[in-house]
Structures are given as C-alpha cells and as structure tokens.
Amino acid sequence: MTSLNQDAARAAKFVGLSADTITFHGGQPLDGRIEVRGAKNFVTKAMVASLLGETPSVLRNVPDISDVRVVGGLLDVHGVKIERDVEGGVLHLDPSAVKSAHMAEINAHAGSSRIPILFCGPLLHQLGEAFIPDLGGCRIGDRPIDFHLSALRSFGAVVDKLPEGIRLTAPDGLRGTKIHLDYPSVGATEQVLLTAVRAQGATELTNAATEPEIMDLINVLQKMGAVISVDADRVIRIEGVDRLEGYDHRSLFDRNEAASWAAAALATRGDIFVGGARQPEMLTFLNVFRKAGGIFEVADDGIRFRHPGCDLKPVVIETDVHPGFMTDWQQPLVVALTQAPGVSIVHETVYEQRFGFTDALVKMGATIELHRECLGGQKCRFGQRNFIHSAVISGPTQMHGADIEVPDLRGGFSHLIAALMADGVSRVSNVGIIARGYENFLQKLKTLGADFTVES
C-alpha cells in the first residue's frame, strides 16, 4: 500500500503544485462566488456502474478531482475507453472492450483508494473474475473490506486470498440473496447494488444506507434497465436482469464541498455564494448552520452563506447516517465553532477516529477536549468499544498561525479554513490530498480573496 504522503504527492502533482506546501496569511474574510460540481461520493461510483452496461454511458457535471482520475485509470486498465471534456465536466465511458487487469496495474492506479472493491460485482458479471489489491483510504477509522467479501460470497462468488491481493471468481454466476447490514454503511450498500442488479433472481437488502448519493446511484442503475425499489424502512429490493444498457446522467452536486465552503464563510467572517448547491440535500446542515448563528439565503442557482456579523452560537452536533448530520460536515464546522462563545459538543457516531485533525487546531490556539464517552443524545457503538469519539469545543479562542500537516481529505480542508481565519502565517503541508475531493480549490480560494503562496 502506498503511504499517505505518497498519495498526497500524487494529488499535488495533479493540481499543478510543484511542492506540497502552501503558506497562508490569515485573518481575512472569504468573499465571493464559487461553483461546485458533481459529488465525489457519487461520480466515482457511477463511473464503476458503467462497467455493467452493454453500451456506452455519458456522465455529466463531473468534477476535475484526483479521485475521478484514479477511477478513470482503473477503468482504463480494465479496457474501458474514456473520453473526457474537463471544462464541460462530461465523461464518455465505453465498456465494450472490458478485460481483466494485472494486479500490478490495479495497484499502480489505485494507490490507497478503496474504490477497487466496488469493481468486483461488475467484473464478475462481465468477465467471471476480478482482482483487488490491499485497500487504503483516509485514516479516519476502521473501514474493513470483510463485509464486501462476505456479501460477494453470499451472491455466489469464490474468494481466494493471494500474497499479491485477492482473486474472486463466479464459476456458477451470481445469484440474488438476502443481506442485512448491522450498520447502514454507504460502501456496503453500493456493493450490494452494483452486484445485485445483474444477479439471477431477487436480492433484498435491509438496513441499507439511503444517502442522496445512494439514491442517485439507484437513479443511474434504473436508467440502465435495473429494477430497484426503496422502502421507507431502509429496505432495498433488486430484481436481477440479464442485460443493462449505458446511461446518460447528470450528477447531483457535492453537498460535502458545499458545506465546507459554508463553514469557511462562518469561520472567516465571510460571505460565500456556493453556485450549484441545493437546499433539499442540505436540509440538516442548514438547520445546524442557522443554530450556530450563520445566515443563508437559498436561490435558484445556489446558496449564499455568510457570517452574521455578531457572535456565533455554540451547538450540540451528533453525526449520523442520512437524514442525520453527515460526518463529513462536522470537521469544517468544528473550526468555526472555536469562535462561538460557550461550549459546543460534537458526538461522532460514524467513524471512530475522526478527531485526529483537532491536534492542529489546538496547536493553533483552540480549546478542544476529546472524550471516550458518548456525549450526544444517545449512546453509540463506539462508546462500548472505548474509542475517542466525542469533542468539547470551548470558545471563543484566538487562533494563531502555525506549521501543520494535512491528515486526510475533510480534516485537510478544515486545516485550510483554520489557516485562513488565524492571525499570522500558517504553513500547511500535505495539501495535495485535498485535491481528492475539492475541485480547483486553489483557484477558488484566490477567487474568494485568500492570501497564500505556493512553495516552489
């Protein structure tokens, strides 16, 4: 597995950084308009879904981020022909020449991405076999592939663990099955959907994830010819079909990126219009943003987020699966909460190691205490396992510049926000990893008036 620093360096090269470090001069509000395009957590999965089609697919509103390049590279080594209009955000994906790929090729393109595990179902349908390497991803908690392998076995796949990775075969084809998730995992739900749509017979998935990105993936699969129903009690039923066609689909916007810019407006006392953002998918975030004192205005083409011009308000946040408060929203918002008079509490119930990013905030002057206890309204699975998964933020505190290193994607953007709001100079390294999920983030920062220089 490649290291986090190697992945960040690769991403840094992708965004044109000659070095992976940026110096910020903080203390200035961010002001202006930026645009967000398709959701990273949907677009990459829709690209994988193109493997299932017998005809080419067209995906629109695609962001120019490194994760899209990673998945594109993985599709390429599996024989998918890709034509891309970067400026227009359009991908043409032709799977007519799908083939097996060597483990070395998969490793070379995957880096520490966990995306290859989602190739298994489609490749088993198309080729009868699939290979996956060791898998990585952001270091925010335990995200094992055991469930994925168990689910694939349930469909009839044979799993062989080899020194260089894992080989899966389906000598008798894949068959529909019944699967219950102990936790409504997004990745697990995606795995079942991408495998079940062409499995023989019916599949029933209970306690499934129902995030907007999941629903958009279901929209894509239905366009391709899949038969999928979603019940209100988190039950998804899939009737397998013999053939799927390509799709033509426009991605929903990236609500995680939109929330990050909203938090940046709040933290820097700024005013940011996020073009492309929509109210329905951000309903829960908007409620918390307002409770924290933020002001927003919904327009037809986006949402304006701004600081109220007076003190912020402390809030209590408990992350949860949709329709709850997303785990990816809490990290950037924590930075803003350091400026709210009083005590804010964040109870993380999705990933058990998501507060590592707060070390840098404390170094910059924040007062944040971490706890093993469940400090939200209810106990969660991590409290019984003795994980540090609750944070108490006391404010307001004066933040000052410091040398900090980006730990992961969302935590990394949170560090950028902290550097932009802090007094003085901050030197932020490992910034390339932010390109995994934030399109043209340096240009957007310039547009909003951020003062920074890139090391050469």
VMD Tcl script that draws the C-alpha trace (Angstrom):
set ca {
  {0.00 0.00 0.00}
  {1.28 3.46 -0.83}
  {1.74 5.84 2.06}
  {-0.44 8.82 2.81}
  {2.40 11.16 1.84}
  {2.89 9.39 -1.49}
  {-0.81 9.73 -2.26}
  {-0.74 13.40 -1.30}
  {2.28 14.00 -3.53}
  {0.48 12.32 -6.42}
  {-2.56 14.51 -5.83}
  {-0.34 17.59 -5.54}
  {1.08 16.89 -8.97}
  {-2.47 16.52 -10.26}
  {-3.38 20.07 -9.20}
  {-0.13 21.51 -10.54}
  {1.65 22.03 -7.22}
  {5.43 21.93 -7.62}
  {5.58 21.41 -3.85}
  {3.02 20.04 -1.45}
  {3.11 23.01 0.94}
  {1.21 26.32 0.97}
  {1.83 29.39 3.14}
  {-1.30 31.23 4.24}
  {-1.58 34.77 5.59}
  {-4.75 34.57 7.64}
  {-7.22 36.97 9.16}
  {-9.09 38.00 6.00}
  {-12.73 37.08 5.33}
  {-13.50 34.97 2.27}
  {-15.91 36.76 -0.02}
  {-17.29 35.97 -3.46}
  {-18.87 33.23 -5.54}
  {-17.58 29.75 -6.34}
  {-19.20 26.79 -8.10}
  {-19.48 23.16 -7.01}
  {-20.00 20.32 -9.44}
  {-20.83 16.65 -9.03}
  {-20.46 14.74 -5.76}
  {-17.20 12.84 -5.36}
  {-19.06 10.13 -3.45}
  {-21.44 9.61 -6.35}
  {-19.45 10.31 -9.51}
  {-16.79 7.69 -8.83}
  {-19.46 5.02 -8.18}
  {-21.39 5.97 -11.32}
  {-18.16 5.53 -13.27}
  {-17.87 2.00 -11.88}
  {-21.53 1.34 -12.80}
  {-20.66 1.98 -16.46}
  {-18.90 -1.41 -16.41}
  {-22.31 -3.06 -16.16}
  {-23.63 -1.62 -19.42}
  {-23.55 -3.22 -22.86}
  {-23.45 0.23 -24.49}
  {-21.55 3.47 -23.70}
  {-22.53 5.80 -20.86}
  {-22.38 9.58 -20.50}
  {-21.83 11.18 -17.10}
  {-22.27 14.93 -16.71}
  {-21.36 17.54 -14.09}
  {-18.15 15.64 -13.30}
  {-15.61 17.50 -11.11}
  {-11.93 17.63 -12.02}
  {-10.62 15.89 -8.90}
  {-7.92 13.30 -8.43}
  {-10.33 10.57 -7.28}
  {-12.05 10.80 -10.68}
  {-8.63 10.39 -12.31}
  {-7.89 7.36 -10.11}
  {-11.14 5.62 -11.08}
  {-10.61 6.61 -14.71}
  {-7.20 4.95 -14.60}
  {-8.68 1.78 -13.08}
  {-11.37 1.68 -15.77}
  {-8.74 2.22 -18.44}
  {-6.63 -0.78 -17.36}
  {-9.84 -2.83 -17.48}
  {-10.40 -1.86 -21.10}
  {-13.00 0.91 -20.71}
  {-12.46 3.66 -23.28}
  {-12.88 7.11 -21.70}
  {-13.27 10.45 -23.45}
  {-13.37 13.48 -21.20}
  {-14.38 17.09 -21.61}
  {-12.78 18.52 -18.47}
  {-14.08 22.05 -18.92}
  {-17.62 20.87 -19.65}
  {-17.48 18.22 -16.95}
  {-18.56 15.37 -19.25}
  {-17.30 11.78 -19.34}
  {-17.99 9.30 -22.13}
  {-17.38 5.73 -20.95}
  {-17.36 2.81 -23.41}
  {-17.13 -0.65 -21.74}
  {-17.38 -2.69 -24.95}
  {-13.80 -3.99 -24.60}
  {-13.76 -4.83 -20.88}
  {-10.87 -7.10 -19.91}
  {-9.05 -8.44 -16.87}
  {-6.22 -6.32 -15.49}
  {-2.97 -7.37 -13.86}
  {-2.68 -6.80 -10.12}
  {0.36 -4.57 -10.66}
  {-1.67 -2.29 -12.94}
  {-4.52 -2.09 -10.43}
  {-2.09 -1.30 -7.62}
  {-0.37 1.38 -9.67}
  {-3.63 3.25 -10.31}
  {-5.47 2.60 -7.05}
  {-2.88 3.95 -4.61}
  {-4.63 3.84 -1.23}
  {-8.13 4.19 -2.72}
  {-10.80 1.73 -1.63}
  {-12.68 2.01 -4.91}
  {-11.34 -1.29 -6.42}
  {-13.55 -3.34 -4.10}
  {-16.61 -1.92 -5.90}
  {-15.31 -3.19 -9.25}
  {-15.79 -6.79 -8.11}
  {-19.51 -7.26 -8.78}
  {-19.49 -5.65 -12.24}
  {-16.33 -7.50 -13.27}
  {-17.68 -10.84 -12.05}
  {-20.75 -10.28 -14.21}
  {-18.75 -9.20 -17.26}
  {-15.68 -11.43 -17.03}
  {-16.35 -14.05 -14.40}
  {-13.38 -12.90 -12.32}
  {-11.96 -9.89 -10.50}
  {-8.75 -8.94 -8.70}
  {-8.30 -6.40 -5.92}
  {-5.17 -5.24 -4.06}
  {-4.74 -4.17 -0.46}
  {-7.05 -1.22 0.08}
  {-6.48 2.12 1.81}
  {-8.31 5.45 2.01}
  {-8.40 8.30 4.52}
  {-7.24 7.32 8.00}
  {-10.42 8.19 9.83}
  {-11.48 4.84 11.18}
  {-11.85 1.13 10.61}
  {-13.34 0.53 7.18}
  {-12.59 -3.16 6.55}
  {-13.46 -5.00 3.35}
  {-14.63 -8.09 5.23}
  {-18.28 -7.24 4.71}
  {-17.74 -6.69 0.98}
  {-16.16 -10.12 0.64}
  {-18.87 -11.72 2.76}
  {-21.59 -10.12 0.63}
  {-19.92 -11.26 -2.59}
  {-19.71 -14.79 -1.21}
  {-23.42 -14.57 -0.42}
  {-24.03 -13.83 -4.11}
  {-22.02 -16.94 -5.02}
  {-18.53 -15.56 -5.54}
  {-15.48 -17.64 -4.62}
  {-12.82 -15.58 -2.79}
  {-9.15 -16.61 -2.87}
  {-6.67 -14.59 -0.82}
  {-3.28 -14.47 -2.54}
  {0.03 -12.89 -1.47}
  {-0.41 -10.09 -4.02}
  {-4.09 -9.45 -3.33}
  {-7.50 -11.13 -3.63}
  {-8.93 -13.04 -6.59}
  {-12.66 -13.54 -6.97}
  {-14.41 -15.88 -9.38}
  {-18.04 -16.82 -10.06}
  {-17.98 -20.28 -11.65}
  {-21.76 -20.66 -11.38}
  {-22.63 -17.00 -11.87}
  {-24.04 -14.66 -9.21}
  {-27.43 -15.23 -7.60}
  {-29.75 -12.93 -5.67}
  {-29.63 -13.16 -1.90}
  {-30.86 -11.63 1.36}
  {-28.44 -9.38 3.24}
  {-28.88 -7.45 6.46}
  {-26.48 -4.66 7.43}
  {-25.71 -4.27 11.12}
  {-24.98 -0.64 10.28}
  {-26.36 1.26 7.23}
  {-22.98 1.57 5.54}
  {-22.79 3.56 2.30}
  {-19.99 1.44 0.84}
  {-21.74 -1.81 1.72}
  {-24.99 -0.60 0.15}
  {-23.13 0.39 -3.02}
  {-21.51 -3.04 -3.19}
  {-24.85 -4.82 -2.98}
  {-26.47 -2.56 -5.59}
  {-23.65 -2.93 -8.12}
  {-23.66 -6.71 -7.67}
  {-27.38 -7.43 -7.37}
  {-28.64 -5.64 -10.49}
  {-27.41 -8.42 -12.80}
  {-27.52 -11.33 -10.36}
  {-30.00 -14.09 -11.14}
  {-33.17 -13.67 -9.08}
  {-34.10 -11.16 -6.39}
  {-31.98 -9.50 -3.70}
  {-33.27 -7.93 -0.50}
  {-31.05 -5.56 1.45}
  {-32.25 -4.48 4.88}
  {-30.94 -1.57 6.98}
  {-29.48 -0.03 3.82}
  {-27.95 3.42 3.52}
  {-30.23 5.95 1.80}
  {-27.93 8.95 1.32}
  {-28.68 11.20 -1.69}
  {-25.60 9.78 -3.40}
  {-27.03 6.27 -2.98}
  {-30.35 7.38 -4.42}
  {-28.58 8.97 -7.38}
  {-26.70 5.71 -7.99}
  {-30.08 3.93 -7.97}
  {-31.30 6.50 -10.50}
  {-28.37 5.64 -12.76}
  {-28.90 1.90 -12.44}
  {-32.63 2.28 -13.16}
  {-31.78 4.27 -16.30}
  {-29.59 1.34 -17.32}
  {-32.51 -1.09 -17.00}
  {-32.31 -2.23 -13.38}
  {-35.44 -2.90 -11.33}
  {-34.94 -1.42 -7.84}
  {-37.43 -0.39 -5.15}
  {-36.68 1.50 -1.94}
  {-38.97 1.23 1.07}
  {-39.25 3.81 3.86}
  {-37.82 1.32 6.39}
  {-34.38 1.18 4.71}
  {-35.19 -1.93 2.69}
  {-33.95 -2.04 -0.90}
  {-35.18 -4.76 -3.25}
  {-33.45 -5.52 -6.52}
  {-34.75 -7.81 -9.25}
  {-31.81 -9.04 -11.29}
  {-31.89 -8.54 -15.07}
  {-29.92 -10.22 -17.87}
  {-28.78 -7.05 -19.60}
  {-28.12 -3.40 -18.80}
  {-27.62 -0.54 -21.23}
  {-25.47 2.55 -20.82}
  {-26.83 5.69 -19.17}
  {-26.88 9.45 -19.72}
  {-26.97 11.19 -16.34}
  {-26.14 14.47 -14.65}
  {-24.64 14.09 -11.18}
  {-26.13 15.70 -8.12}
  {-23.96 18.42 -6.57}
  {-21.30 17.74 -3.94}
  {-23.04 18.62 -0.68}
  {-19.86 17.92 1.29}
  {-17.91 20.52 -0.64}
  {-20.80 22.99 -0.35}
  {-20.88 22.51 3.44}
  {-17.12 23.01 3.62}
  {-17.33 26.39 1.90}
  {-20.26 27.33 4.13}
  {-18.13 26.57 7.19}
  {-15.30 28.63 5.69}
  {-17.63 31.62 5.38}
  {-18.66 31.23 9.01}
  {-15.12 30.76 10.34}
  {-13.54 33.65 8.43}
  {-16.45 36.06 8.98}
  {-17.01 35.87 5.25}
  {-19.76 35.79 2.64}
  {-19.67 32.98 0.05}
  {-22.22 32.14 -2.65}
  {-21.95 28.43 -3.49}
  {-23.28 28.00 -7.00}
  {-24.82 24.62 -7.72}
  {-25.77 23.91 -4.09}
  {-29.36 22.85 -3.41}
  {-31.50 23.09 -0.31}
  {-33.16 19.61 -0.16}
  {-29.89 17.66 0.14}
  {-28.53 20.10 2.76}
  {-31.62 20.43 4.94}
  {-29.99 19.05 8.10}
  {-26.79 21.03 7.61}
  {-28.71 24.27 7.06}
  {-30.56 23.80 10.35}
  {-27.31 23.43 12.30}
  {-25.67 26.27 10.36}
  {-28.54 28.54 11.40}
  {-28.43 27.36 15.03}
  {-24.71 28.25 15.08}
  {-25.61 31.79 14.05}
  {-24.89 31.52 10.36}
  {-27.10 33.21 7.77}
  {-28.03 31.57 4.47}
  {-30.18 32.52 1.52}
  {-31.44 29.95 -0.98}
  {-31.51 30.94 -4.65}
  {-32.42 29.01 -7.80}
  {-28.76 28.59 -8.75}
  {-27.16 28.07 -5.34}
  {-27.00 29.07 -1.69}
  {-25.37 32.12 -0.11}
  {-23.65 31.50 3.24}
  {-22.46 34.34 5.46}
  {-21.32 35.26 8.94}
  {-23.95 37.15 10.97}
  {-21.58 39.97 11.94}
  {-22.07 39.22 15.64}
  {-21.18 36.36 17.98}
  {-21.73 32.82 16.81}
  {-23.66 30.39 19.00}
  {-22.50 27.09 20.49}
  {-24.28 23.98 19.26}
  {-24.52 20.26 20.03}
  {-23.95 18.04 17.00}
  {-24.40 14.30 16.68}
  {-23.28 12.84 13.37}
  {-25.42 10.11 11.86}
  {-26.37 8.42 8.61}
  {-28.78 10.24 6.31}
  {-31.00 12.07 7.05}
  {-28.85 12.92 10.07}
  {-25.91 15.31 10.24}
  {-23.18 13.96 7.97}
  {-19.82 13.02 9.42}
  {-18.10 14.90 6.57}
  {-19.79 18.12 7.70}
  {-18.54 18.16 11.28}
  {-14.83 18.69 10.67}
  {-15.00 22.06 8.85}
  {-17.78 23.25 11.14}
  {-15.68 22.48 14.25}
  {-13.21 25.16 13.09}
  {-15.97 27.77 13.08}
  {-17.24 26.62 16.47}
  {-13.91 27.56 18.06}
  {-15.16 31.14 17.70}
  {-18.57 30.61 19.35}
  {-18.78 31.86 22.97}
  {-19.63 28.94 25.22}
  {-19.33 25.18 24.83}
  {-20.12 23.18 21.70}
  {-20.23 19.38 21.66}
  {-19.71 17.03 18.72}
  {-20.54 13.34 19.10}
  {-19.13 11.32 16.17}
  {-21.06 8.09 15.57}
  {-19.99 7.17 12.01}
  {-16.16 6.96 12.11}
  {-14.33 6.20 15.32}
  {-11.11 8.09 14.53}
  {-12.31 11.35 13.06}
  {-10.93 13.83 15.59}
  {-7.24 13.50 14.76}
  {-7.48 16.77 12.84}
  {-8.15 18.68 16.08}
  {-4.50 18.33 17.18}
  {-3.55 21.04 14.70}
  {-6.41 23.28 15.85}
  {-5.24 23.01 19.46}
  {-1.72 23.85 18.29}
  {-3.18 26.99 16.71}
  {-4.91 28.04 19.94}
  {-8.25 26.21 20.00}
  {-9.59 24.73 23.24}
  {-10.83 21.25 22.35}
  {-11.13 18.29 24.71}
  {-11.64 14.77 23.37}
  {-13.58 12.07 25.22}
  {-14.29 8.36 25.02}
  {-17.79 8.81 26.39}
  {-20.86 9.29 24.19}
  {-21.64 12.98 24.75}
  {-24.58 13.13 22.38}
  {-28.23 12.42 22.97}
  {-27.77 8.67 22.74}
  {-25.11 6.04 23.22}
  {-23.48 4.69 20.08}
  {-21.45 1.63 19.05}
  {-18.13 3.40 19.74}
  {-18.81 4.14 23.40}
  {-18.84 0.44 24.19}
  {-15.54 -0.01 22.33}
  {-13.60 2.69 24.21}
  {-12.90 4.93 21.20}
  {-12.25 8.68 21.47}
  {-15.27 9.91 19.56}
  {-16.66 13.00 21.31}
  {-15.28 16.54 21.30}
  {-15.98 19.53 23.54}
  {-15.08 22.87 21.95}
  {-14.83 25.92 24.22}
  {-14.79 29.36 22.68}
  {-14.09 31.86 21.55}
  {-10.34 31.42 21.25}
  {-7.77 33.46 19.39}
  {-6.29 31.32 16.63}
  {-2.71 31.96 15.52}
  {-0.66 30.74 12.59}
  {1.33 27.51 12.84}
  {3.03 24.80 10.78}
  {0.52 21.99 10.27}
  {0.18 18.84 8.16}
  {-2.99 17.72 6.42}
  {-4.13 14.32 7.82}
  {-6.98 13.40 5.46}
  {-9.41 14.89 2.94}
  {-12.04 16.60 5.13}
  {-9.65 17.26 8.00}
  {-7.29 18.79 5.47}
  {-9.85 21.28 4.20}
  {-10.61 22.10 7.82}
  {-6.94 22.94 8.30}
  {-7.11 25.31 5.33}
  {-10.05 27.06 6.97}
  {-8.13 27.34 10.24}
  {-5.10 28.80 8.44}
  {-7.33 31.33 6.67}
  {-9.03 32.52 9.88}
  {-5.95 32.54 12.13}
  {-3.85 35.63 12.79}
  {-0.41 35.48 11.25}
  {1.25 32.99 8.93}
  {0.50 29.27 8.64}
  {2.49 26.77 6.63}
  {0.28 23.85 5.60}
  {1.89 20.73 4.15}
  {0.46 17.58 2.54}
  {-2.20 19.76 0.88}
  {-2.28 17.68 -2.30}
  {-4.62 15.18 -0.67}
  {-7.33 17.85 -0.67}
  {-7.46 17.53 -4.47}
  {-9.05 14.12 -3.97}
  {-12.40 15.75 -3.34}
  {-12.20 19.53 -3.89}
  {-12.11 20.71 -7.49}
  {-9.77 23.60 -8.29}
  {-9.65 24.52 -4.59}
  {-6.63 26.82 -5.02}
  {-8.31 28.82 -7.78}
  {-11.49 29.03 -5.70}
  {-9.52 30.35 -2.74}
  {-7.99 33.03 -4.97}
  {-11.44 33.96 -6.25}
  {-12.60 34.41 -2.64}
  {-9.66 36.66 -1.78}
  {-7.47 34.26 0.20}
  {-3.85 35.37 0.70}
  {-1.46 32.47 0.12}
  {1.65 31.42 -1.74}
  {2.62 28.02 -3.06}
  {6.13 26.82 -2.28}
  {8.31 26.10 -5.29}
}
mol new
graphics top color blue
foreach p $ca { graphics top sphere $p radius 0.5 }
foreach p [lrange $ca 0 end-1] q [lrange $ca 1 end] { graphics top cylinder $p $q radius 0.2 }
display resetview
